[in-house]
Amino acid sequence: MRMLVLWSALAAVCVPAAAVAEEVVTVHSGRIRGVTEDGVTAFKGVPFAQPPVGDLRWREPQPVRAWTSILEANAYGNDCQQTPFPSDAAPLGAEPAEDCLYLNVWIPETAEEGDDLPVMFWIHGGGFVNGGSSPEVYSGENFARDGVILVSANHRLGRFGFFAHPALSAEQGGAPKGNFAIMDQIAALEWIQRNIESFGGDPDNVTVFGESAGGFSVHYLMTTSAADGLFDKAIIESGGGRDRPTPSFVEAERRGVEIAQSLGVEGEGPEALAALRALDAETLEGGLSMATMGRVATIGPMQDSLLPVQPADVYESGGAAPVPVLVGANDADSFFFGGDLEAAYGPFGGRSPAAEALYDPEGTGDAAAVGTRISSDMGMNEPARYVASVLSGMGQPVWLYRFSYVAESIRDQSPHGAAHATEIPFVFDTVDAKYGDALTDTDARVAAETHAYWVAFAKMAEMALGGLPSVPQYDPDDPVIVEFTEDGPVVGPDPIADRLDFVKTLAGSSD
């Protein structure tokens, strides 16, 4: 049972109307004290595994050691080691460090053990090299105000989160693994299963959701047996869905040797592994970020004993986690890195005239607009529809969405539609933190609408709520989506279905 510890009576008289209190909850490793403000209690910087440093670098996350005094969970823990990306849509709110396996929990102030509140587990994006749980737009306070417990967690990034090397494989034995970031996510989900009842949450009603690399992570969690039974629903935001090029484990080991050699570590025996673990975090990181990924060697998600098969292959075999799924992307969700119309239509080869009729029917000749539409459809929109088609064909409840709203203050910078990651503050209803004084009434309304659907899905595995259109489950034979627009949620046939049908042919798929 939770224990409420209020400030002294004198302090209570002096504080403003938005009173602050402290909450103490007992988890399996000890007691933690959060902070209550404006009807929400937040517990920040809670360790869910031992610091993955020293000899624990490149090991599975290890159980937290118990503590005896109350842990003050009033500030974010370190985000994971990285070089921050200057134009990140979600700037970090904490310092990066290798000691970073911390999570955060937001609950309604009135929540008590036994309430069985729905739980959402957020996985941040950042290309698996950037990001963390501390950005202000990821605050779970408005989910908590709507009766949903929000948990967010860090996972190791870059060379810390994905690494393979012959010496490491020898240490691991017969089932070598290199996807340490995914292991961290699984460890955080296991922490939820052990502890969330103490916060008033229901361990049998957990929704995993993530964006970009977080969306890809949801695909991995949906298709690895190591996550079986740890979640009950899934939301994939801009996570692709068709095969994402991943190296084989042999190739990952080869890259690991090359990275080691670039850092002055030769050999493939235990002495090489010891030398790699002795490197300081900044040296090992090597300045890796989303801005330098093409220049700084890294590995990223790989095929190993944790993730032996591509997610799409698991989906098509019927082996995915049998849970309800909400999947989608933004209408301008990918990047066209410049060039003319010939470059924009390049992926279609000799079929460019047909593509032109679909992607520039008015003949504007705007290469940036055309290129953005094509790259977004190929990278995000068509793969999301593919996942919806395959999983619904397996009998799973699936809903397909598209986010097409652009905040009014950035429309000059986003002339082609809703860019990658711009849906996040609308999903979390943290648009005030994102746009500040530039926030408009329309922005706030779209945020409230979008957020409400995510809450409804987490609570009931439905896209139905009072006052807004109900969204039917996706049916490949009669496909209906929900599109989030300036005019509100629009439910109906996909307005770009012809484009996606055309893109589908490049994948050689009948789905």
C-alpha positions in Angstrom: 0.0 0.0 0.0 1.3 3.4 -0.8 2.2 5.9 1.9 1.5 9.6 1.4 4.0 11.9 3.0 2.9 15.5 3.0 4.9 18.5 3.7 4.6 20.0 7.1 1.3 21.8 7.9 3.1 25.2 7.8 4.6 24.5 4.4 1.2 23.3 3.1 -0.3 26.7 4.1 2.5 28.5 2.1 2.4 26.6 -1.1 0.3 27.7 -4.1 -2.9 26.0 -5.2 -0.8 23.4 -7.3 0.2 21.7 -4.1 3.2 19.3 -4.1 3.3 16.1 -2.0 5.6 13.1 -1.8 4.7 9.5 -2.4 6.5 6.4 -1.2 6.0 3.1 -3.0 7.7 -0.2 -2.2 9.1 -2.0 -5.2 10.9 -5.4 -5.2 14.3 -3.7 -4.6 13.3 -1.1 -2.0 11.3 2.0 -1.3 11.1 4.9 -3.7 9.7 8.4 -3.1 8.2 10.4 -6.0 6.6 13.8 -6.2 2.9 14.7 -6.6 1.9 17.8 -8.4 -1.4 18.9 -10.0 -3.0 15.5 -9.5 -0.1 13.4 -10.9 2.6 11.5 -9.0 5.9 11.0 -10.9 8.7 8.7 -10.0 11.8 9.5 -12.0 15.2 7.9 -12.3 14.3 4.5 -10.8 17.0 1.9 -11.6 15.6 -1.3 -13.3 19.0 -2.9 -13.7 22.5 -2.6 -12.5 24.7 0.1 -14.2 26.0 -1.7 -17.4 29.6 -0.5 -16.8 32.9 -2.1 -16.3 32.6 -5.9 -16.4 28.8 -5.5 -17.1 29.4 -3.7 -20.4 27.9 -5.9 -23.1 26.2 -8.2 -20.7 22.5 -8.9 -20.3 21.0 -6.4 -17.8 21.6 -7.6 -14.3 19.0 -7.4 -11.4 19.1 -4.3 -9.3 20.7 -4.7 -5.9 18.3 -3.9 -3.1 18.6 -0.7 -1.1 17.5 0.0 2.5 16.9 3.7 2.7 14.2 5.5 0.6 15.4 6.3 -2.9 14.5 9.8 -3.9 12.9 9.3 -7.4 12.5 13.0 -8.0 14.7 13.6 -11.1 15.5 11.8 -14.3 18.4 9.5 -14.3 21.2 9.7 -16.9 20.1 9.2 -20.5 22.3 6.6 -22.2 25.8 7.4 -23.6 25.6 9.4 -26.8 26.5 12.6 -28.6 23.3 14.6 -28.6 21.9 15.4 -32.1 21.6 19.2 -32.4 18.2 19.2 -34.3 16.6 16.4 -32.3 12.8 16.8 -32.1 13.0 15.7 -28.5 16.0 17.3 -26.8 17.4 15.5 -23.8 16.6 16.7 -20.3 19.4 14.7 -18.6 23.1 14.2 -19.0 24.2 11.1 -21.0 26.3 8.5 -19.3 27.0 4.8 -19.6 25.3 4.3 -16.2 21.8 4.8 -17.6 19.4 2.0 -17.0 16.6 4.0 -15.3 12.9 4.3 -15.8 10.1 6.7 -14.9 6.5 6.1 -13.8 3.6 8.6 -13.8 0.4 7.6 -12.0 -2.8 9.4 -11.0 -2.4 10.9 -7.5 -5.3 8.9 -6.3 -4.0 5.5 -7.6 -3.7 2.7 -5.1 -2.6 -0.9 -5.2 -5.5 -2.9 -6.5 -6.8 -0.3 -8.9 -5.8 -2.3 -12.0 -5.1 0.8 -14.1 -3.9 0.2 -17.7 -0.2 0.7 -18.3 1.7 2.1 -21.3 5.4 1.5 -21.8 7.1 4.1 -24.0 10.2 3.3 -26.2 11.9 6.5 -27.5 13.3 6.9 -31.0 16.6 8.3 -32.2 18.0 5.8 -34.7 19.3 3.6 -31.9 22.1 6.1 -31.4 20.3 9.0 -29.8 17.4 9.8 -27.5 16.3 9.0 -24.0 13.4 9.1 -21.6 14.0 12.6 -20.3 12.7 14.9 -23.0 9.9 17.1 -21.8 7.6 16.1 -24.7 7.7 12.5 -23.3 6.2 13.4 -20.0 3.5 10.9 -19.0 1.5 13.4 -16.9 -1.5 13.7 -19.2 -1.7 10.0 -19.6 -1.8 9.7 -15.9 -4.5 12.4 -15.7 -6.6 10.3 -18.0 -6.3 7.2 -15.9 -3.3 5.5 -17.6 0.0 4.7 -15.9 2.9 5.7 -18.2 6.3 4.1 -17.9 9.3 5.1 -19.9 12.8 3.7 -19.8 16.2 4.1 -21.3 18.1 1.5 -23.3 21.7 1.3 -24.3 22.6 3.0 -27.6 25.1 2.8 -30.4 28.1 0.6 -29.7 26.9 0.0 -26.1 23.5 -1.2 -27.2 24.5 -3.3 -30.2 27.9 -5.0 -30.3 29.4 -8.4 -31.4 32.9 -9.6 -31.3 34.4 -13.1 -31.3 35.8 -12.7 -27.8 32.4 -11.7 -26.6 30.7 -14.6 -28.3 33.2 -17.0 -26.7 32.4 -15.6 -23.3 28.6 -15.9 -23.9 28.8 -19.6 -24.9 26.5 -21.3 -27.3 23.8 -18.7 -27.8 25.6 -15.4 -28.5 23.6 -12.2 -28.3 24.5 -8.6 -29.4 21.2 -6.8 -29.2 21.7 -5.4 -25.7 19.3 -2.5 -26.2 16.4 -4.9 -26.8 17.5 -6.9 -23.7 17.2 -3.6 -21.7 13.7 -3.0 -23.0 12.7 -6.6 -22.0 14.2 -6.0 -18.6 12.1 -2.9 -18.1 9.0 -4.8 -19.1 9.9 -7.5 -16.6 10.3 -4.8 -14.0 6.7 -3.7 -14.8 5.4 -7.2 -14.4 7.1 -7.4 -10.9 6.2 -4.0 -9.6 3.4 -2.2 -11.4 0.7 -3.5 -9.0 2.3 -1.5 -6.2 1.5 1.7 -8.2 -2.1 0.7 -8.9 -1.3 -0.8 -12.4 -2.6 -3.9 -14.1 0.3 -6.2 -15.2 -2.2 -7.9 -17.5 -3.0 -4.7 -19.4 0.3 -3.3 -20.7 0.6 -1.5 -24.0 4.1 -1.1 -25.5 4.4 1.8 -27.9 7.3 3.5 -29.6 8.3 5.8 -32.5 10.9 5.5 -35.1 13.7 3.3 -33.5 11.1 2.8 -30.8 8.6 1.6 -33.4 11.2 -0.8 -34.8 11.8 -2.0 -31.3 8.1 -2.8 -30.9 8.4 -5.0 -34.0 11.3 -6.8 -32.3 9.3 -7.3 -29.1 6.4 -8.5 -31.1 8.6 -11.2 -32.7 11.0 -12.4 -30.0 10.0 -15.2 -27.7 12.0 -13.5 -24.9 9.1 -10.9 -24.6 6.3 -13.4 -24.6 3.7 -12.5 -22.0 5.2 -9.2 -21.1 2.7 -7.0 -22.9 -0.9 -7.2 -24.1 -1.2 -4.5 -26.8 1.2 -2.7 -29.1 1.3 0.7 -30.9 3.9 1.2 -33.7 4.5 4.8 -34.7 6.6 5.3 -37.8 8.4 2.0 -37.4 8.4 0.7 -40.9 7.4 -2.9 -41.0 8.9 -4.6 -44.0 12.4 -6.2 -43.6 14.9 -3.7 -42.2 18.4 -4.5 -43.4 20.1 -6.1 -40.4 23.5 -7.8 -40.5 23.9 -11.5 -39.8 25.7 -12.3 -36.5 28.8 -13.2 -38.5 28.8 -9.8 -40.2 28.2 -8.1 -36.9 31.2 -9.8 -35.4 33.3 -8.7 -38.4 32.2 -5.1 -37.9 32.9 -5.4 -34.1 36.5 -6.5 -34.9 36.8 -3.5 -37.2 35.5 -1.1 -34.6 37.9 -2.6 -32.0 40.8 -2.2 -34.3 39.9 1.4 -35.0 40.1 1.9 -31.2 43.5 0.3 -31.0 42.4 -3.1 -29.8 43.7 -6.1 -31.7 43.0 -9.8 -31.3 40.0 -11.9 -30.7 40.7 -13.5 -27.3 39.7 -12.6 -23.8 42.5 -10.0 -23.5 40.9 -8.1 -26.4 37.5 -8.1 -24.6 39.1 -6.9 -21.4 40.8 -4.0 -23.3 37.5 -3.1 -24.9 35.7 -3.0 -21.5 38.5 -0.9 -20.2 37.9 1.9 -22.7 36.3 5.0 -21.3 32.7 5.6 -22.5 33.5 8.7 -24.6 36.2 6.9 -26.5 34.1 3.8 -27.2 31.1 6.0 -28.3 33.3 7.8 -30.8 31.0 10.8 -31.4 28.3 8.6 -32.9 25.0 10.3 -33.5 22.3 10.5 -36.1 24.3 13.3 -37.7 27.5 11.1 -37.9 26.1 7.6 -38.5 27.4 7.5 -42.1 30.9 8.4 -40.9 31.3 6.6 -37.5 31.2 2.8 -37.6 28.5 1.1 -35.7 26.5 -2.1 -35.9 22.8 -1.6 -34.9 20.2 -4.3 -34.5 21.5 -7.6 -35.8 20.3 -11.2 -36.2 21.3 -13.1 -33.1 19.9 -15.7 -30.7 17.4 -13.1 -29.4 16.3 -11.9 -32.8 17.1 -14.8 -35.2 14.4 -13.9 -37.8 13.3 -10.8 -39.5 10.0 -9.4 -38.0 8.2 -9.6 -41.4 9.0 -13.3 -41.7 7.6 -13.9 -38.2 4.5 -11.9 -39.1 3.9 -13.9 -42.3 4.4 -17.2 -40.5 1.8 -16.3 -37.9 4.3 -16.3 -35.1 3.9 -12.7 -33.8 2.6 -11.9 -30.3 -1.2 -12.3 -30.7 -2.1 -8.9 -29.4 -4.2 -6.0 -30.6 -2.1 -3.6 -32.7 -2.4 0.1 -33.7 0.1 0.9 -36.5 0.7 4.0 -38.7 2.9 6.8 -39.7 2.9 10.5 -40.7 2.1 11.7 -44.2 5.5 13.3 -44.7 7.4 10.8 -42.6 10.7 10.4 -44.4 13.4 12.5 -45.9 14.2 13.4 -49.5 17.9 14.3 -49.4 17.8 16.6 -52.4 18.1 16.3 -56.1 15.8 16.8 -59.1 12.7 14.9 -60.2 14.8 12.2 -61.8 16.3 11.5 -58.4 12.8 11.5 -56.8 11.4 9.0 -59.3 14.6 7.0 -59.3 13.3 4.1 -57.2 10.7 3.4 -59.9 13.1 3.1 -62.8 11.3 2.7 -66.1 7.9 3.1 -64.3 8.5 6.7 -63.6 5.7 8.0 -65.9 3.2 6.0 -64.0 4.7 7.2 -60.7 4.5 10.8 -61.9 0.7 10.5 -62.5 0.3 9.4 -58.9 2.8 11.6 -57.2 2.5 14.8 -59.1 -0.9 14.7 -60.9 -1.0 18.5 -61.3 2.4 18.6 -62.9 4.0 21.0 -60.4 7.5 19.7 -60.9 8.2 20.2 -57.2 11.0 17.7 -56.6 11.1 18.2 -52.9 7.3 17.5 -52.5 7.4 14.5 -54.8 10.5 13.1 -53.2 9.1 13.5 -49.7 5.9 11.7 -50.7 7.7 8.8 -52.4 10.3 8.3 -49.6 7.5 8.5 -47.0 5.3 6.0 -48.8 8.2 3.6 -49.4 9.8 3.8 -45.9 6.8 4.2 -43.6 3.3 4.4 -45.0 3.2 1.3 -47.2 5.1 -0.8 -44.7 2.6 0.2 -42.0 -0.3 -0.9 -44.2 1.6 -4.1 -44.9 1.8 -4.9 -41.2 -1.9 -4.1 -40.8 -2.8 -6.4 -43.7 -0.6 -9.3 -42.6 -1.6 -9.2 -38.9 -5.3 -8.7 -39.5 -5.1 -11.6 -42.0 -3.8 -13.7 -39.1 -6.9 -12.8 -37.1 -5.4 -10.1 -34.9 -7.3 -6.9 -34.1 -5.5 -4.2 -36.0 -6.1 -0.5 -36.6 -4.3 1.7 -39.1 -3.8 5.5 -38.7 -2.0 8.3 -40.4 -1.0 11.6 -38.8 -1.3 14.5 -41.2 -1.5 17.6 -39.0 1.2 20.2 -38.9 1.3 22.7 -36.0 0.4 26.1 -37.2 3.6 27.8 -36.1 5.9 25.4 -38.2 3.9 25.2 -41.5 6.5 27.3 -43.3 9.2 24.8 -42.3 7.0 21.8 -43.1 5.3 22.6 -46.4 4.9 18.9 -47.4 3.0 17.6 -44.4 3.6 16.1 -40.9 7.3 15.3 -40.7 8.9 12.4 -38.9 8.3 12.4 -35.1 6.0 15.5 -35.1 3.1 13.4 -33.9 4.8 12.7 -30.6 3.7 15.8 -28.6 0.2 15.3 -29.9 0.1 11.7 -28.8 1.4 12.7 -25.3 -0.7 15.9 -25.3 2.5 17.8 -24.5 2.2 20.4 -27.3 2.4 23.2 -24.8 6.0 22.0 -23.9 6.8 21.7 -27.6 5.4 24.9 -29.0 5.1 27.2 -25.9 3.7 30.6 -26.7 3.3 29.6 -30.4 0.7 27.0 -29.5 -2.7 27.6 -31.1 -6.2 26.5 -30.1 -6.2 24.2 -33.2 -2.9 22.6 -32.1 -4.3 21.9 -28.7 -7.6 20.5 -30.0 -5.8 18.1 -32.4 -3.5 17.0 -29.5 -6.5 16.3 -27.3 -8.1 14.3 -30.0 -5.0 12.2 -30.9 -4.2 11.6 -27.3 -7.7 10.4 -26.6 -7.5 7.6 -29.2 -4.2 6.4 -27.7 -5.8 6.4 -24.2 -8.8 4.5 -25.5 -6.6 1.9 -27.2 -4.6 1.4 -24.0 -7.7 1.1 -21.8 -10.0 -1.1 -24.0 -8.1 -2.1 -27.2 -10.7 -0.1 -29.1 -10.6 3.1 -31.2 -14.0 4.2 -30.0 -14.8 7.1 -27.7 -17.6 9.5 -27.1 -17.7 12.6 -29.3 -15.2 11.4 -31.9 -15.5 9.0 -34.8 -15.2 5.3 -34.1 -12.5 3.5 -36.1 -13.3 0.0 -37.3 -10.6 -2.7 -37.2 -8.6 -2.9 -40.3 -9.8 -5.2 -43.0 -7.6 -5.7 -46.1 -10.8 -6.4 -48.2 -12.5 -3.2 -47.0 -9.7 -1.0 -45.7 -10.5 1.9 -43.5 -8.0 4.2 -41.7 -8.2 7.1 -39.3 -6.3 10.2 -40.4 -5.6 13.0 -37.9 -6.1 16.3 -39.7 -6.8 19.9 -39.0 -10.5 19.2 -39.4 -10.4 16.4 -36.8 -10.1 12.7 -37.1 -11.3 11.5 -40.5 -12.4 7.8 -40.8 -12.7 6.3 -44.2 -10.9 4.8 -47.2 -7.2 5.6 -47.4 -6.8 8.7 -49.7 -3.4 7.6 -50.9 -4.3 3.9 -51.4 -3.4 4.1 -55.2 0.1 5.3 -54.3 0.6 2.6 -51.7 -0.6 -0.1 -54.2 2.0 1.2 -56.6 4.8 1.1 -54.0 3.7 -2.3 -52.9 4.7 -3.7 -56.3 8.3 -2.8 -55.7 8.3 -5.1 -52.6 7.0 -7.9 -54.7 4.2 -8.5 -52.3 0.6 -9.4 -52.8 -0.4 -8.2 -49.3 
